[in-house]
Amino acid sequence: MSATTSPFAFAPTLPLPCNRVSSNQLSEDHDPASLIVCKISAIISAFGSAPRLRRSADWQSAVSPIGNRLTKRAVRLPVPAESATPQRVDTYERNPGLDRVKFSLRSSGLPPEPPNPLRSGIHSRGYLPHVKREGASYFITFRLTDSLRKEVLMRFEREHAEALQRLPSNATGQDAEEIQRELRRKVERYLDQGAGACHLRRTDIADLVAQALRHFHGRRYVLDEWVVMPNHVHLILWPMPNHTLSEILKSRKRHTARQANLILGRTGETFWQPESYDHWIRNDDEKARIRRYIRMNPVKAGLCKDPEDWKWSSSAWPRWQTNAASQT
């Protein structure tokens, strides 16, 4: 290969140090390798370090007679003493502690635990949104399957949506919460009228549900105020560690539905509405307001004169309030 076809012919003619000979001063009797070394030295002197060059078979042949044997070995070009080599700056700062944790997880075969929305977060079963907060107490309502007709619920929801649309642009979150509470009040007033078959009016079924609610109190959950109405149930519940609200409600509703259907002499019938209503209680003031509502629910529905007269409620159980409050 001649000097005119060298792969380094693209390099511009650069000023060389005074102790070097320019490529133009080489006579034609110089071999091509000398010309290549001269141009490499010129580039190093100009830029301060050896540039990354794409190696090829032709270049290997021009530099050394061993040719392709250099492709498996890195070629290190000498850097002149007068050119300072820039130091590489590592912008990624390693965290040895984090690396040790990751290595420990890999070696033990334990994948990182994904977040569980049933403990903390938002999830849905197709209709109602459920907001969970680990360590929180919840106000819960579940009702019989025929206690609220679909057309009635759709009318309430349409009125709720229209009220939200009428909110002014400067409305606050409290305004929207008040509209949501009004929707709940409409549903509760309708339920208190005794819609549906009201199987919970039967004392044997009401006793069954009340006993099922108290059964795991202090073991899986702490049961605060509760009441069994003719077609629905209200309660305040705090899930204990390692137990989720979803698991608790599923267990209690499945057990009572099976036993109630046996009492009613039927099998395979849907007893409870599949989806329950749950509300994360934000503070003590809200809990006090919900407690009052649960205690007074039988009185407002015209079922008794005083809360203590309603047998299927926490109000009728002596010292229930004190025992429940001491565990929360």
N, C-alpha and C positions, 0 to 999 in steps of 0.2 A: 504494500500500500504506500502510495506517495504522500508527501507532506500536504499536497493540495487537496487530497481526499480524506484527510484525517478527520475523525469525528469531532475534534476540538477546533475545527476551522471556524465554528460559529463564535468562538470567543473573540471579543474586540481586541484591537491592539492597544495594550495598556502601558503606561509608563513604568519601566522597570527600575529597581534600585540601581545606583551608579556602579555597584560592584557586579552587576549581571550584564549579560549580553542580550540585546534584543533579537527577536526572531528574524528581523529584516537583515541583521548583520551576519546571519549564518550563510555560509556558502552552500552551494548545491551538493557538495560532497559530504555534508553532515547527514547522518542517518535519521530516519523519521522519529526514532525513539528520543533522540536528543531534543528535537524540536518540540515534542509533546511535553517532556519534562520541563522545558523552558517556559511553555505556555502555562502549565500548571503552577509553576512558581510565581508567574506574574499574577495569576488570579488570586493565589493565596496572599501575596503581598498587598493586593488592592482591597480585598474584603476581610482580611484578618483571620480567616479560617478556611478549611477545605470545603468547597461546596459539595452537596450531594449530587452525584452524577449517575446517570442511568448507564449501567454497564451493558455491554453487548459483546457478542463473540468477536466482531471486528476489532473493537477496542482492546479486548484481552489479547488478541493476536498481535496487535501493534505494540503493546507494552512489553509483553513477555512471550518467549517462545513456548511456554507451557500451556498457553491458551486457556481452554475451557476448564482446566483444573482449578482456576481461581474462582470459579463461580460458586464453589462450596466453601469459600474461605473469605472473611472480610479483609479488605485491603485498607491498611492504615497509612495515610500519607503524612509525612513529617510536617509539622507546623514550625515555621521559622521563629526564632527566639524574639525577633523584634515585633511580631504580631501577637497581640493579646487575644486569647481565646475567650469569648463571652461565656459566662456561667449560665447554666440552665436554671430557670426559676420554676419551682414546683408550686403551682397555685392550689393544689389539693392537699389539705392538711389532714393527715390520717388520725384516727381515733383508736388507739390501741385497746382501750377498754371495750369499745363497741365491736372491734374485730374479735376479741376473745369471746364475747357473748355469742356472736354469729357462729363462730367455730364450735362452741359448746353445743349450740342447737343442732348444727349439722352432724356432729359426732354422735349425739344422743338420738338422732332421728326424729326429734320433736319439731314439727312445723310451728311457726308463730300462730298464736290463737287469734282467729278472726273476731271482730266485734260482733256481739250478739244483740240484735235489735229487740229481742224479747226481754233483755235485762235493762238496756239503756239505748234509746233511739226511737225511731218512728217506723211502724210497720202497719200493714193493712191485710185484712182477710177478704177484701173485695168490696166492702161497703164503708165501714167506719174506720177512720184513722185512729191508731193507738199510739200514744206517746208514753214511753217508758223511761223511768229514771231510777237507777239502782239505789236501793236504800230508802225509797219514798213509800208513802202510804197512798192508797187509791180508794176513790169512791166508785162503787161498782153497782150496776143495775143489770139484772137479767130477767127476762119475762117469758111467759108462756107463748107458744108459737102462734096462737090465734088471738092474742091480746091486743094487737095493733094491726088493723087492716092496711094493706098496701096502699090503697087509694087515699086513706087518711094521712098516712105518713108522707106521701108525695105532695099532698096539699100543704102540710106543715112546712115541708122543705121548699116549696115554691114561695110561700110567704116569707120564709127566712131569706131566700135569695133576693127577693124584691126589697126587703128591708136593708140588706147590705148594699144594694145598688143605690138606694136613696141616701146613703151616707155622704156628707159633704167631703170635699177634697181635703179639708183640714181635720178630719175625724181621727181620733186616737185609737190605739189598740183596745182601750177599755170600752169604747163604744161598740166595737165589733164583738167583744166578749159579752157585753150586755145583751146584744141581739142573739148570740148563741145561747145564753141562759134562758132567754124568752122561749126559744125553740124547745129547750128541755122542759120548761114549765108547761108548755102546751101538751107535750107528750105525757107528762106526769098527770096532769088534770084529766086527760082522756083515759089513762090507765086506772085512775082512782074511781072512775064511773063504773068499773066492773065489766069491761068489754071482754068478750070471749066466754069460754066455758068456765073459767075461774076454778080450775081443779084444786087450787090451794085453799079454797073455802072448806074442803073436807079436812076434818081435824086429824085424821090419820096421815094424810099426805103432808099437811102443814107440819105435824110432829116429825115426820121423816126428814123434811128439808131442814128444819131447825136443828135436829140432832146431827145431820150431816155437816152443817156449817160449824158446829161446835166441836166436831170430832177431832180435827187436827189443830185445834187452837193451842198454841204454845209449842207445837212440834214442827209444823210446816209454815205456819203463819200466826200472826197475832190478830185476832178478830176484835175489832172495836165495836162500834154501834152496828146493829143489824135489825132487820125487820122482814118478816114474811107476810106479804100482802096477798089478797085473793088471786091475783094474776101476775105478780112480779115480786122480786126480792131486791132490797137495798142493803148494802153493807159497806163498812170501811175496813180495809184489810191491809196489813203490812206483811209482805212475803219475807220469810226468814232466809238467811244466807243459804245458797245452793238450791233455792226453790224459786221458780219464776211464776209470775201471776198467771200466765197462760196455762201452765201445767196444773196449777191449783184449781182454776175454774173448770178446766176440762175434766179433771177427776171428780169434782163435786157434782157437776151437771150430769155427767155420764152415769154416776152411781144413782143419783136421785131419779133420773129419767127411767132407768131400768126398773127400780123398785116401784115407782109410781105407776108405770104401765102394768106391772103385775097386780097392783091393787085395783086398777081400773079394768083388769081382765082383758088386756090387749097386748099385742106384741108388734114390734116394728114401727110403731107410731112415733112421730116426732113430738116430743114433749116440750122442750125449751126452744126458743128462738136460737138458731145456731150462733149468732154473734152477740156478745155482751157489750155493754157500754162501760168503759172505764175512764176515769179522770184522775190524773196525777194531782194530788193535793199539794199546793205550793207552800202554804204557811199555816201557822196555828189559827189565825183568824178564819181562814177558809175552812179549816177542819171543824172549828166550833160551829160555824154556820151550817155545815153539812150534818153535823151531829144533831143539831136542833131540828133540822128538816126530817131526818130519819125517825127521831123520837115522836115527832108530832104527826107523821104521815097517817097512822091509823085514826087519829083524832080528826084531822081535816077531811079524811074520807068518810067520816061518820060511822066508823066501826066501833068506837068506844068513846068514853067520856074523858078518861085520863090515859096517858101513855102506859102507866103501870098496869092498866086493865087488859092490855092486849097481850095475850099469853105468848104469842110467837114473835117475840122481840126481846132485845137486850134490856129494855126498860123493865120487863117483868121478872128479870133474874136478879135476885139480891146480890149486891156488891159486884155485879158484872162490870160496871163502869170503873170501879176502883181497881179491880184485878187487871182489866185490859189496859188502863192508863199506866199501871206500874210496869208493864212489859214493853211499852212503846218508848 
